[in-house]
Amino acid sequence: MSLRHSDRVVRAGEAAAGSFALEIDPQSAGWEFSGLRILALAPGQSEHVDTGDTEVMVLSLGGSADVTVDDHVYALEGRVNVFAGPSDVVYAPRDSRLSVSSVDGGRFALASAVCQQRLDPAYLPKADVPVEMRGAGQSSRQVNNFGVPGVMDADRIIACEVLTPGGNWSSYPPHKHDEERDGETALEEIYYFEIADGPSGPGIGFQRVYGHDDAEIDIAAEVRSGDAVLIPHGWHRPLDRGTGLRHVLPQRHGRTGRRTCVADL
């Protein structure tokens, strides 16, 4: 069955709930594993989450916080905004009590995936986040690899950030992650966007997703800050040329449990 465009493009504010500016879980996404919450805290505010059967990575989109995982307390240094370098990251395992509190307020991403194994809580300093430059010319972009295999231990979740200068492509050529074969892993992908203003107004970007045999999907969407795109399958380019410096937070889960570093953004 073909997925409707409106099922997969989540506009800013459409999936807000309480302190969460965005709340996507497997049930609302119509799949099995991947989720993403964007937490907006006022000064002095706290939020508490039971992770249940999911593992969670917490990073700053702007601001600092104290992050408590059961009896472990971590000072998340954070950053001014997503364009000010990588954030440090806290990992909360499944079946744990997670709390985020911020004296000055801020915005925080909680990327999650349903998993089987319960690992230990962990903290990754921002200085230990590998920063990689990919592509060249108008396909050049920066990737902050905070949540990939070999950097942050996890059962199944894979997460990173992609920063693309205005006018550039975020990847080339189009690619897909919906089959288990050499060079490809089946994934559920959530792309969350923050886009800086351009010289003449608000920044914009474009997302393209198209299907293949037995995996129909057709998305050609303008995206702005706070929007998210859900990609269950199909060929895609994370973000096509637009205006303003662009930040993309891809959150992924390997459907088969094979946690493989994806290097084609």
C-alpha positions in Angstrom: 0.0 0.0 0.0 1.3 3.5 -0.9 2.0 5.8 2.0 0.4 9.2 1.8 2.6 12.2 1.8 0.8 13.6 4.9 1.5 10.5 6.9 5.3 11.0 6.8 5.9 14.8 6.9 5.3 16.1 10.4 5.2 19.9 10.6 6.4 21.9 13.6 3.8 21.7 16.3 1.7 19.0 14.8 3.0 16.3 17.2 3.5 18.4 20.3 2.5 17.1 23.7 3.1 18.9 27.0 6.7 19.9 27.3 7.6 18.1 24.1 7.6 20.2 21.0 7.7 16.9 19.0 6.8 13.4 20.1 7.1 10.5 17.7 7.0 6.9 18.9 6.7 3.7 17.0 2.9 3.6 17.3 2.4 7.1 15.9 5.0 6.5 13.2 3.3 3.2 12.1 6.4 1.1 12.5 8.2 -1.0 15.2 11.2 0.7 16.7 12.3 4.3 16.2 11.2 7.3 18.2 12.2 11.0 18.7 11.1 13.6 21.2 12.1 17.3 21.3 11.9 18.5 24.8 11.5 22.3 25.5 12.1 23.3 29.1 11.4 26.6 30.6 14.0 27.9 33.2 13.9 25.8 36.3 11.7 23.1 34.6 12.2 19.3 34.8 10.8 16.4 32.8 10.7 12.8 33.8 10.5 9.8 31.5 10.4 6.1 32.1 12.3 4.5 29.2 10.4 1.3 29.2 11.5 -1.0 26.4 13.5 1.8 24.6 17.1 3.0 24.9 17.5 6.8 24.7 20.2 9.2 23.7 19.9 12.8 25.1 21.7 15.7 23.5 21.3 19.5 23.6 19.8 21.5 20.7 20.3 24.7 22.8 21.1 25.0 26.5 22.5 22.9 29.3 20.9 20.5 31.8 21.3 18.0 34.5 20.4 14.5 33.3 19.7 11.8 35.8 19.5 8.1 34.8 18.4 6.1 37.8 21.1 7.0 40.4 23.6 8.4 37.9 23.7 12.2 37.5 25.4 13.8 34.5 26.0 17.5 33.8 25.0 18.0 30.1 27.1 21.0 29.1 25.2 21.4 25.9 25.7 24.3 23.5 24.1 27.6 22.4 22.4 26.1 19.4 22.9 23.3 16.9 25.3 25.3 14.8 27.7 25.9 17.7 29.6 22.6 17.5 28.6 19.1 18.8 26.8 18.5 22.1 27.8 16.1 24.7 25.4 13.1 25.0 23.9 11.0 27.7 22.8 7.4 27.1 19.9 6.0 29.1 19.2 2.2 28.8 15.9 0.5 28.6 14.0 0.0 31.9 15.4 3.1 33.5 14.1 6.4 35.0 15.3 9.4 33.0 15.1 13.0 34.3 16.1 16.2 32.5 16.2 19.5 34.4 17.6 22.9 33.3 18.2 26.0 35.4 18.2 28.3 32.4 15.9 26.3 30.2 16.7 24.8 26.8 15.7 22.4 24.1 16.9 18.8 24.1 16.6 15.9 21.7 15.7 12.4 23.1 16.3 9.9 20.3 15.0 6.4 21.1 14.7 2.8 19.8 13.0 -0.3 21.1 15.7 -2.7 22.1 16.4 -6.0 23.8 19.6 -5.6 25.8 20.0 -3.4 28.8 23.3 -1.6 28.8 24.8 0.7 31.5 24.1 4.4 31.5 26.9 6.4 29.8 28.1 9.9 29.1 30.0 11.1 25.9 31.9 14.4 26.3 31.6 16.8 23.3 35.3 16.6 22.8 35.0 12.9 22.1 32.3 13.3 19.4 34.0 12.6 16.0 33.4 15.4 13.5 33.7 14.3 9.9 33.6 16.3 6.6 32.0 14.5 3.7 31.6 15.2 0.1 33.1 18.1 -1.9 32.0 21.3 -3.5 28.2 21.7 -3.4 27.9 18.2 -1.8 30.1 19.0 1.2 28.6 18.8 4.7 29.7 18.1 8.3 28.6 15.0 10.3 28.8 14.9 14.1 28.9 11.1 14.7 27.9 11.0 18.4 25.6 7.9 18.3 27.2 5.5 15.9 28.9 2.1 16.5 32.4 2.5 17.9 31.6 5.9 19.5 28.6 5.3 21.8 27.7 1.8 22.9 24.0 0.9 22.3 21.9 -2.1 21.5 20.2 -0.8 18.3 19.9 2.9 18.0 22.0 4.9 15.5 22.0 8.7 15.5 24.1 11.6 14.2 23.9 15.2 13.1 24.4 16.6 9.6 25.2 20.3 9.0 24.9 21.5 5.5 25.8 25.0 4.2 23.1 27.0 2.4 22.9 26.1 -1.3 24.6 22.7 -0.8 23.2 19.1 -1.2 23.3 17.0 1.9 24.2 13.8 0.0 24.7 12.5 -3.5 23.6 10.2 -5.0 20.2 9.2 -3.5 20.4 6.1 -1.4 18.1 3.8 0.7 18.1 1.6 3.8 15.3 -0.9 3.5 17.0 -4.3 2.6 19.4 -6.6 4.4 22.3 -7.2 1.9 26.0 -6.3 1.5 26.4 -2.6 1.9 22.8 -2.0 3.1 20.9 -2.4 6.4 17.1 -2.1 6.8 16.4 1.0 9.0 13.5 3.1 10.2 14.6 6.7 9.9 13.4 10.0 11.4 14.9 13.2 10.1 14.5 16.3 12.3 15.4 19.7 10.8 16.6 23.0 12.2 17.4 25.6 9.5 19.0 29.0 10.1 17.5 32.1 8.5 18.9 33.1 5.2 19.9 36.7 4.1 16.3 37.4 3.0 14.2 35.5 5.5 13.5 32.1 7.1 15.6 29.3 5.8 14.1 26.4 3.9 15.2 23.0 2.6 13.7 20.2 0.5 13.3 16.5 1.2 12.8 13.9 -1.5 11.8 10.3 -1.0 10.7 7.9 -3.7 9.9 4.2 -3.7 10.8 1.1 -5.7 9.2 -2.3 -6.3 7.1 -3.4 -3.3 8.0 -0.2 -1.4 5.9 2.6 -2.6 6.4 6.1 -1.2 6.4 9.6 -2.8 7.5 12.7 -0.8 8.6 16.0 -2.3 8.4 18.4 0.6 9.7 21.8 1.6 10.9 21.6 5.2 11.5 24.3 7.8 12.8 24.4 11.4 11.0 22.0 13.7 9.7 19.8 10.8 10.4 16.0 10.8 10.2 13.5 8.0 9.6 9.7 8.6 11.3 7.4 6.1 10.3 3.7 6.5 11.8 2.8 3.1 12.6 4.1 -0.3 15.3 6.1 -2.0 16.0 9.5 -0.4 18.3 12.4 -0.1 18.3 13.7 3.5 18.0 17.3 2.4 18.2 19.0 -1.0 19.4 22.5 -1.7 17.8 25.3 0.2 18.6 28.5 2.0 20.3 29.0 5.4 22.7 26.7 7.3 20.8 23.5 7.9 21.0 20.9 10.7 19.5 17.4 10.3 19.2 14.9 13.1 18.8 11.5 11.6 17.6 8.9 14.1 17.6 5.3 13.0 17.0 1.8 14.2 18.1 -1.4 12.5 15.0 -3.5 12.0 17.0 -6.8 12.3 19.0 -5.7 15.3 22.2 -5.3 13.3 23.7 -2.0 14.4 25.8 -1.0 11.5 27.4 2.4 11.0 25.7 4.1 8.0 28.1 6.3 6.1 26.2 7.6 3.1 24.6 10.8 4.3 
